Amino acid sequence: MRTDDFDYELPPELIAQHPVARGTSRLLVLDRRSGSLDHRSVTALPALLRAGDLLLLNDTRVIAARLYAARPTGRRFELLLLRRLEGGRWEALLRPAARARTGERLELADGGEVVPEERRGEGRWVLRFDPELGLERLDRLGETPLPPYIERPGGAETADRSAYQTVYAAHPGAVAAPTAGLHFSDELLTAVGEAGVEIAFLTLHVGLGTFRPVAVEHVADHEMHEEWYSISTATAAAVNRALADGRRIVCVGTTSVRALEGALAEGEGRLQPGDAWTRLFITPGYRFRGVGALLTNFHLPRSTLLMLVSAFAGRERVLAAYAEAIALRYRFFSYGDAMLINEVGTRLLRFSDVWFPSTHLNHGGTEATENSQRPFMTSHHDDLWTVLR
């Protein structure tokens, strides 16, 4: 597969610069079997989901991961923290990385210092902060790490602190929001639960693996960076019950998909509680183990997220849906509208310890489409400057 196969033209004015009120976004509903499209609002989710569905959300919390440092001469550096390391150090993207020098002391806005200690390539550095940089200090010092297509000439606004955070965010560590979850208000979540939908949470700290651009010609040459996830005992039990009962698992966002599918691969079809790292790269040809439906945003051209969505619903159908969304002036990307990829009549069947989706059963309960998992992982390095302003 070529990366160009996942390209499309988007008028710049359709890139959402500010969010609408939670629970009011438009919703494009795609039937992944027939390719049919329906135009609704996210307020219709309680009616579009089914009693007995399990809604799976990512409750990671976005940290104030973007901050700035300077030399005594005045040269300014931008830092995008990626993850905390042992010993209080951080891995970060540093810009301009080529100008940084190992061991030099850069001053932060609060008078503290940061020292680049180890160059890791692709613009990544290991940084040591003096004094140590904890989350409380970071919250005061840093700003919301909005993606570069959300234009804020003066930096992220105060309103972005809450707007770029889900209402159920609980565990700090993400450097980008699980944006499909931004559509939920407390009231909408309550309405979904009252419709008989079970709700469960997992945590995947969104990082470089999610937003790293694909800069290679062939999809197989792209390397996914690992991301940390955690699954509680309660969520593992809820997912395993749903699978055993043949109930549908509705993932909210591609990060929930990666955590669920990665964990099911490790557990050989059964979800185990605990923490782990995943490099799972989902592209067309991948066979899903647990996902029955997907609520997601509209994703960037040529991105790993668009490839994941295409793996779930078919590249041609997804690109056709995107073309209609563009024609009807849907709003795209993080602060944009939503898409529900559904499958009318889908149930999950357990057959010889392999999970299958099926729109109907014969009297023997064996008519289904195979749905086992084949992880897809690659190794290649490319430049990352486009993820920073």
Number of C-alpha atoms within 10 A of each C-alpha: 11 13 20 13 16 20 14 12 10 14 9 9 10 15 20 19 17 15 18 15 12 19 19 17 23 20 23 26 23 22 18 20 15 11 18 11 18 12 13 17 16 25 21 16 20 19 12 15 20 17 17 18 21 26 23 24 26 32 25 27 25 25 26 26 24 23 18 19 23 17 15 10 6 10 11 15 19 18 23 23 26 24 20 17 12 6 8 14 21 21 21 22 26 26 19 15 19 10 10 19 13 14 13 13 21 22 21 18 12 10 10 15 20 22 21 24 17 15 18 12 14 14 17 21 24 22 25 22 19 16 12 16 19 12 16 10 13 16 14 10 17 20 21 26 24 25 19 11 17 15 15 13 8 6 13 18 14 10 10 15 16 13 19 23 22 25 18 18 19 15 16 15 23 26 27 26 28 30 24 29 24 29 28 22 18 12 12 19 20 14 17 23 18 12 18 15 22 19 19 19 23 22 25 30 29 25 21 20 20 23 19 20 20 21 17 18 13 13 22 17 18 22 20 24 20 17 22 19 24 21 21 17 12 12 19 22 17 20 23 18 14 19 24 14 14 19 21 25 27 27 27 25 25 24 28 25 26 23 26 27 25 25 26 20 20 14 12 15 20 20 25 19 17 12 13 16 15 19 20 23 26 29 24 16 14 17 18 24 25 29 21 21 26 26 25 26 30 26 17 21 20 20 19 26 23 23 23 20 25 21 18 23 22 18 19 13 19 23 18 13 21 21 15 14 21 16 9 10 12 20 22 24 21 27 23 24 27 29 26 28 25 21 21 13 9 18 20 24 23 15 12 6 11 14 23 23 24 20 14 13 12 8 7 6 12 14 15 18 12 15 18 17 21 16 16 15 16 15 10 11 16 16 14 18 16 11 16 18 14
